[in-house]
Amino acid sequence: MPKPGFFSTLKGKTVVFIIILSTAALSTLGAMFLHTKHSLLSEFEEERTGIVEHFVIETLKPVMLTGHADIMSSIMESYKRIPDLEGLHIIRTDGVEAFTDGATLGKVNRLLGEEHFRRQLKNPVQVLPPDDPTLAQVVRTEKEKVYSKKTDGGGNITYLMLPIANEPACHGCHGSDHRIRGVLMATFGMTSADRSTLTDISWFFGIAFALLLATAILTYMFITRIMASRVSSIVKQVNTLVANDRFDDRILIDADDEVGQLAIAFNHFISSVELYRVEETKEKERLEKAVFDKTKELREKNTFIEVDLKLASRIQQKLMPEKFPEYPEVDFHAAYIPCLHIGGDYYDVFEMPNRHVGIFMADASGHGSSAALLVSIVKAIVSVMAEHISSPSYIVQLINTTLAKITPDDSFVTLFYGVLDLKTGEMQYSLAGHPPPLVHNRNTGEMTMLQINGGLVGVFDFDKFDDSVYVFKGGDRLVIYTDGIVEACNNGQKLMFGEKKLVEVVKGEKDSSSAEMTAHLLSSLDKFTGGATLADDVTLLVVDFKKQ
Amino acid sequence: MKIATRTVADVTILDLMGNIKSPGDMEDFSKAIEDELGLNHTKLLLNFHEVGFINSSGLGRVVLAAKKVAAKAGVMRVMNLAQDIDDLFTFTRLKEKIGVFKNEKDAVESFR
């Protein structure tokens, strides 16, 4: 998450707010200060002008009329009474300062008791320009004039201009000419009291300014600290609440301000979370119950299916011979191991007329209930027809025609069917897609495979099947099996038990009974597969002809 | 199992690799056949060179494939069978219904 800029934070916004507020307040304060100062200056100027006018009219003018011999001393005496007189010039009508000789200035300074006039001029000084309009006005009108000018420092200087003319009392120093000869120009600044007042005002506003600024800073610190503290408190409460998984708790609301509103909003949020959790828990419980119920239902159905399959398995076992017919010439033994409860293998040995014995084995493709159903049909046909038809191939043909109509296209049955004449030892048989049975003579060790090629049963209804004949000798052992034996894989699923190993076991058990050989073969098979579950049904039927 | 398809002349050759024994193998095989028939490829040659084992169910799928191809007026042949599988095709007489060849050249020629 990107870090927000300072002015996007609460603290930043507070700073901006206080800066704006402070600026407004300080601007107002500054404006008030300037206004007050201006008012005071105007007031001072008015007052000063009044004093000067009074001085000129009441004091200076009469003195001036007494004659210029005493003018200077009179002026100076008066001047002493006028505070804050900043300058005094007696200038001629052309603006040049009069009485610039050192003796006069020395006299003036002595009178003043201080060196107000330091200039020691040998040449006249141009105080005002010759065409100064104010000077010209005063000379022309012969009336005094008082006016103010702003100084470079921002203050006001009041000027007093008083026309000077030769009066009769002048003792004829200028003859009878009484024209205006010059002007007395005095300049006045503020009084020390005025300055003090202005300084006080400045101090007052300065202190007010500083106090306002300090107040703004303190306010900022106070607000941010208070807010930060309260927000931190909320964060701490939230963390504690989450860490302890206590969504039923609530955050303490200490005020109905923005931070309080935040706490209220969060409380609403955690209420929603708690509600959601409650709903989630209910939904979870509901789902768990549904799963439990479904599992129970499936278990019950599975139990039903298991029971059903066990029943089917028992029925299928009943389809196989419980015991074999007993004859002095031959001995039968069989093993059947379905890879599931019910299998697709089937074998039978049944008596036939004239000391004939029917020997049958079938294997439906695949395994399980569909395969079991197919071999049940095969069993039914054989049971009904074998008694009436002696030719094995004819029976196989009949089975093929029947199954071709009803089996799926990828399903078929392989089978072996032989009819053994016990009187002659001759067996007429048909082989349809089934692994070739082995005949091992235990006397000579000769191994024969009953090779006859017949198509898969139930695939093509037009298929034809043939009979073949084999005549058994004394000591022969006929081994009929399904592909579940030779196609059984080892644990690594790489090797198959195979026909070669089967032949080896059969040969190795020449002195064993059919039951012992069967047991040994199954044991070898189990050892080979490592006890793994069989991938296909395993069926073995052994027919031993007595050794002669 | 894995199945690669290639064409020689107008014959589609399916190179089968692996055993044909599990339900998954059966599905792969059947789907490959269906796909080719869907493309109207009706001259199919199954190459068993890399097939080590086929069980009865697998054999049933081969039979089914042959039937489906025939239903589309097509021809299906097999080649390069291992000895065990060749024996299986022999004693089930499938050799009589499905042409079995020892090499690709003869097999492709047989479609002409």
Contacts between the chains, C-beta under 8 A, distances in Angstrom:
chain1	res1	chain2	res2	distance
A	363	B	56	7.1
A	365	B	56	4.2
A	365	B	57	5.4
A	365	B	59	7.0
A	365	B	60	4.6
A	366	B	56	6.9
A	366	B	57	4.9
A	366	B	60	7.4
A	409	B	63	7.3
A	409	B	64	4.5
A	409	B	67	5.4
A	409	B	68	7.9
A	410	B	57	7.5
A	410	B	60	3.8
A	410	B	61	5.4
A	410	B	63	6.4
A	410	B	64	3.8
A	411	B	60	5.9
A	412	B	56	7.7
A	412	B	59	7.9
A	412	B	60	5.9
A	412	B	63	6.8
A	414	B	56	7.1
A	414	B	92	7.2
A	431	B	91	7.2
A	433	B	91	6.7
A	433	B	92	3.9
A	433	B	93	7.3
A	434	B	91	7.6
A	435	B	91	7.5
A	436	B	91	6.4
A	451	B	91	7.4
A	453	B	90	6.0
A	453	B	91	5.0
A	453	B	92	7.6
A	453	B	93	5.2
A	454	B	91	7.7
A	454	B	92	7.9
A	454	B	93	6.3
A	455	B	92	6.2
A	455	B	93	3.8
A	455	B	94	7.4
A	455	B	96	7.5
A	455	B	97	7.6
A	456	B	59	7.5
A	456	B	63	6.8
A	456	B	92	5.1
A	456	B	93	7.5
A	456	B	94	7.3
A	459	B	63	5.4
A	460	B	97	7.0
A	463	B	93	7.4
A	483	B	55	7.3
A	483	B	56	6.2
A	487	B	53	7.3
A	487	B	55	6.0
A	496	B	53	6.7
A	535	B	21	7.4
A	535	B	55	7.7
A	536	B	55	6.9
A	536	B	56	7.6
